[in-house]
Amino acid sequence: MRNGEQLLLTLVIPIGLLLVLTLTDVVVQEAGPSRIPRALATVLTVSVISTAFTSLAIATAFERRSGALRFLGTTPLTRAELLGGKFLATAAVTAVSAGSVAIAALMIGWRPTTGSAWAIPVLLVGAATFAAWGMALAGLLRAEAVLAVANGLFLVLIMFGGVVIPAQSLPGPLATVASWLPSGALADALAAALISGSAPALQDVVVLLGWMAVGAVVASRTFRWS
């Protein structure tokens, strides 16, 4: 809460983007009753990426540089336990971020349906997926490099990864690539839950679980205390 950059990524950017998508025409969105649910799915995806990937990677990388993790490495705490604790903390922060965005959506007219509950397990899987890769990135590069790469990937994913612009609306090869990225799969799965109240498509589930498994293996094998 004391870190301005973390608050920007966790609360300010997601809520600001929701207001831009629903109350202005700066970014063209579909009209009608599905506009707010579509925007909410987009913003929740941005929130997960910013919190579980960008913010986590940067914070952990600077903890490594400052020596905080090296001190933890001298305790009985194992690498798996550290990663597990990071994942749980990230899940809590993601819940706060997603809850804030949902409250903002309710205030501007969103009315959830029973099927909207599918968004909860989708968010959990999405957060775990991006957290795995956030920890992998934090353990591979120096803090300054993590800062640049994490922010760069954040911008690329939300603009060309099937988030702000749906994968099916991207030109040819980009559409195919975006549909197999965790960002595109998460956005599509949340859109299915919030717009039509249906379960996520099998492809989206497979994509998220696949990226999560690979990210967890990479993080567990490459993460360094210092």
Contacts in CASP RR format, 6 or more apart in sequence:
PFRMAT RR
TARGET T0000
AUTHOR 0000-0000-0000
METHOD contacts of the structure
MODEL  1
MRNGEQLLLTLVIPIGLLLVLTLTDVVVQEAGPSRIPRALATVLTVSVIS
TAFTSLAIATAFERRSGALRFLGTTPLTRAELLGGKFLATAAVTAVSAGS
VAIAALMIGWRPTTGSAWAIPVLLVGAATFAAWGMALAGLLRAEAVLAVA
NGLFLVLIMFGGVVIPAQSLPGPLATVASWLPSGALADALAAALISGSAP
ALQDVVVLLGWMAVGAVVASRTFRWS
1 7 0 8 1.000
3 59 0 8 1.000
5 55 0 8 1.000
5 58 0 8 1.000
6 55 0 8 1.000
6 59 0 8 1.000
9 50 0 8 1.000
9 51 0 8 1.000
9 54 0 8 1.000
9 55 0 8 1.000
10 47 0 8 1.000
10 50 0 8 1.000
10 51 0 8 1.000
10 55 0 8 1.000
10 93 0 8 1.000
10 96 0 8 1.000
10 97 0 8 1.000
11 97 0 8 1.000
11 100 0 8 1.000
13 46 0 8 1.000
13 50 0 8 1.000
14 43 0 8 1.000
14 44 0 8 1.000
14 46 0 8 1.000
14 47 0 8 1.000
14 50 0 8 1.000
14 97 0 8 1.000
14 100 0 8 1.000
14 101 0 8 1.000
15 43 0 8 1.000
15 100 0 8 1.000
15 101 0 8 1.000
15 104 0 8 1.000
17 42 0 8 1.000
17 43 0 8 1.000
17 46 0 8 1.000
18 39 0 8 1.000
18 40 0 8 1.000
18 43 0 8 1.000
18 101 0 8 1.000
18 104 0 8 1.000
18 105 0 8 1.000
18 108 0 8 1.000
19 104 0 8 1.000
19 108 0 8 1.000
20 26 0 8 1.000
20 27 0 8 1.000
21 27 0 8 1.000
21 29 0 8 1.000
21 39 0 8 1.000
21 42 0 8 1.000
21 43 0 8 1.000
22 29 0 8 1.000
22 35 0 8 1.000
22 36 0 8 1.000
22 39 0 8 1.000
22 105 0 8 1.000
22 108 0 8 1.000
23 108 0 8 1.000
27 164 0 8 1.000
29 35 0 8 1.000
29 38 0 8 1.000
29 39 0 8 1.000
30 38 0 8 1.000
34 195 0 8 1.000
36 105 0 8 1.000
36 108 0 8 1.000
36 109 0 8 1.000
36 110 0 8 1.000
37 110 0 8 1.000
37 191 0 8 1.000
37 194 0 8 1.000
37 195 0 8 1.000
38 191 0 8 1.000
38 194 0 8 1.000
38 195 0 8 1.000
39 105 0 8 1.000
40 101 0 8 1.000
40 102 0 8 1.000
40 105 0 8 1.000
40 110 0 8 1.000
40 190 0 8 1.000
40 194 0 8 1.000
41 119 0 8 1.000
41 187 0 8 1.000
41 190 0 8 1.000
41 191 0 8 1.000
41 193 0 8 1.000
41 194 0 8 1.000
41 195 0 8 1.000
42 163 0 8 1.000
42 164 0 8 1.000
42 187 0 8 1.000
43 101 0 8 1.000
43 105 0 8 1.000
44 98 0 8 1.000
44 101 0 8 1.000
44 102 0 8 1.000
44 119 0 8 1.000
44 123 0 8 1.000
44 190 0 8 1.000
45 158 0 8 1.000
45 163 0 8 1.000
45 183 0 8 1.000
45 184 0 8 1.000
45 186 0 8 1.000
45 187 0 8 1.000
45 190 0 8 1.000
46 158 0 8 1.000
46 163 0 8 1.000
46 164 0 8 1.000
47 94 0 8 1.000
47 97 0 8 1.000
47 98 0 8 1.000
47 101 0 8 1.000
48 94 0 8 1.000
48 97 0 8 1.000
48 98 0 8 1.000
48 123 0 8 1.000
48 126 0 8 1.000
48 127 0 8 1.000
48 130 0 8 1.000
48 186 0 8 1.000
49 130 0 8 1.000
49 154 0 8 1.000
49 157 0 8 1.000
49 158 0 8 1.000
49 163 0 8 1.000
49 183 0 8 1.000
50 97 0 8 1.000
50 154 0 8 1.000
51 90 0 8 1.000
51 93 0 8 1.000
51 94 0 8 1.000
51 97 0 8 1.000
51 127 0 8 1.000
52 90 0 8 1.000
52 94 0 8 1.000
52 126 0 8 1.000
52 127 0 8 1.000
52 128 0 8 1.000
52 129 0 8 1.000
52 130 0 8 1.000
52 131 0 8 1.000
52 134 0 8 1.000
53 130 0 8 1.000
53 131 0 8 1.000
53 133 0 8 1.000
53 134 0 8 1.000
53 137 0 8 1.000
53 150 0 8 1.000
53 153 0 8 1.000
53 154 0 8 1.000
54 134 0 8 1.000
54 150 0 8 1.000
54 151 0 8 1.000
54 153 0 8 1.000
54 154 0 8 1.000
55 93 0 8 1.000
56 86 0 8 1.000
56 90 0 8 1.000
56 130 0 8 1.000
56 131 0 8 1.000
56 134 0 8 1.000
56 135 0 8 1.000
56 138 0 8 1.000
57 133 0 8 1.000
57 134 0 8 1.000
57 135 0 8 1.000
57 137 0 8 1.000
57 138 0 8 1.000
57 146 0 8 1.000
57 150 0 8 1.000
58 138 0 8 1.000
58 143 0 8 1.000
58 146 0 8 1.000
58 147 0 8 1.000
58 150 0 8 1.000
58 151 0 8 1.000
60 69 0 8 1.000
60 86 0 8 1.000
60 134 0 8 1.000
60 135 0 8 1.000
60 138 0 8 1.000
60 139 0 8 1.000
61 137 0 8 1.000
61 138 0 8 1.000
61 139 0 8 1.000
61 141 0 8 1.000
61 142 0 8 1.000
61 143 0 8 1.000
61 146 0 8 1.000
61 147 0 8 1.000
62 143 0 8 1.000
63 69 0 8 1.000
64 70 0 8 1.000
64 138 0 8 1.000
64 139 0 8 1.000
64 143 0 8 1.000
64 224 0 8 1.000
64 225 0 8 1.000
64 226 0 8 1.000
65 142 0 8 1.000
65 143 0 8 1.000
67 226 0 8 1.000
69 82 0 8 1.000
69 225 0 8 1.000
69 226 0 8 1.000
70 225 0 8 1.000
70 226 0 8 1.000
72 82 0 8 1.000
72 225 0 8 1.000
73 225 0 8 1.000
79 220 0 8 1.000
79 223 0 8 1.000
79 225 0 8 1.000
80 220 0 8 1.000
82 223 0 8 1.000
83 135 0 8 1.000
83 219 0 8 1.000
83 220 0 8 1.000
83 223 0 8 1.000
86 131 0 8 1.000
86 135 0 8 1.000
87 128 0 8 1.000
87 131 0 8 1.000
87 132 0 8 1.000
87 135 0 8 1.000
90 127 0 8 1.000
90 131 0 8 1.000
91 124 0 8 1.000
91 127 0 8 1.000
91 128 0 8 1.000
91 131 0 8 1.000
94 123 0 8 1.000
94 127 0 8 1.000
98 123 0 8 1.000
102 110 0 8 1.000
112 194 0 8 1.000
113 197 0 8 1.000
114 197 0 8 1.000
115 193 0 8 1.000
115 197 0 8 1.000
115 198 0 8 1.000
116 193 0 8 1.000
116 194 0 8 1.000
116 197 0 8 1.000
117 193 0 8 1.000
118 189 0 8 1.000
118 192 0 8 1.000
118 193 0 8 1.000
118 197 0 8 1.000
118 198 0 8 1.000
118 199 0 8 1.000
118 200 0 8 1.000
119 190 0 8 1.000
119 193 0 8 1.000
119 194 0 8 1.000
122 186 0 8 1.000
122 189 0 8 1.000
122 190 0 8 1.000
122 193 0 8 1.000
122 200 0 8 1.000
122 208 0 8 1.000
123 190 0 8 1.000
125 205 0 8 1.000
125 208 0 8 1.000
125 209 0 8 1.000
125 212 0 8 1.000
126 182 0 8 1.000
126 186 0 8 1.000
126 208 0 8 1.000
126 212 0 8 1.000
128 212 0 8 1.000
129 182 0 8 1.000
129 186 0 8 1.000
129 208 0 8 1.000
129 209 0 8 1.000
129 210 0 8 1.000
129 211 0 8 1.000
129 212 0 8 1.000
129 215 0 8 1.000
130 182 0 8 1.000
132 211 0 8 1.000
132 212 0 8 1.000
132 215 0 8 1.000
132 216 0 8 1.000
132 218 0 8 1.000
132 219 0 8 1.000
133 182 0 8 1.000
133 211 0 8 1.000
133 215 0 8 1.000
133 218 0 8 1.000
133 219 0 8 1.000
134 150 0 8 1.000
134 219 0 8 1.000
135 219 0 8 1.000
135 223 0 8 1.000
136 215 0 8 1.000
136 218 0 8 1.000
136 219 0 8 1.000
136 222 0 8 1.000
136 223 0 8 1.000
137 146 0 8 1.000
137 149 0 8 1.000
137 150 0 8 1.000
138 146 0 8 1.000
138 223 0 8 1.000
139 146 0 8 1.000
139 219 0 8 1.000
139 222 0 8 1.000
139 223 0 8 1.000
139 224 0 8 1.000
140 222 0 8 1.000
141 149 0 8 1.000
157 163 0 8 1.000
157 181 0 8 1.000
157 183 0 8 1.000
158 164 0 8 1.000
158 183 0 8 1.000
159 165 0 8 1.000
160 170 0 8 1.000
160 174 0 8 1.000
160 178 0 8 1.000
161 167 0 8 1.000
161 170 0 8 1.000
161 174 0 8 1.000
161 177 0 8 1.000
161 178 0 8 1.000
161 181 0 8 1.000
161 183 0 8 1.000
161 184 0 8 1.000
162 170 0 8 1.000
162 178 0 8 1.000
162 179 0 8 1.000
162 181 0 8 1.000
162 183 0 8 1.000
162 184 0 8 1.000
162 187 0 8 1.000
162 188 0 8 1.000
163 183 0 8 1.000
163 184 0 8 1.000
163 187 0 8 1.000
166 187 0 8 1.000
166 188 0 8 1.000
166 191 0 8 1.000
167 175 0 8 1.000
167 178 0 8 1.000
167 179 0 8 1.000
167 184 0 8 1.000
167 187 0 8 1.000
167 188 0 8 1.000
168 175 0 8 1.000
168 179 0 8 1.000
169 175 0 8 1.000
170 178 0 8 1.000
178 184 0 8 1.000
179 185 0 8 1.000
179 188 0 8 1.000
179 203 0 8 1.000
179 207 0 8 1.000
180 207 0 8 1.000
181 207 0 8 1.000
182 207 0 8 1.000
182 208 0 8 1.000
182 211 0 8 1.000
182 212 0 8 1.000
184 204 0 8 1.000
184 207 0 8 1.000
185 203 0 8 1.000
185 204 0 8 1.000
185 205 0 8 1.000
185 207 0 8 1.000
185 208 0 8 1.000
185 211 0 8 1.000
186 204 0 8 1.000
186 208 0 8 1.000
188 200 0 8 1.000
188 201 0 8 1.000
188 204 0 8 1.000
189 200 0 8 1.000
189 201 0 8 1.000
189 204 0 8 1.000
189 205 0 8 1.000
189 208 0 8 1.000
192 198 0 8 1.000
192 199 0 8 1.000
192 200 0 8 1.000
192 201 0 8 1.000
192 204 0 8 1.000
193 199 0 8 1.000
193 200 0 8 1.000
END
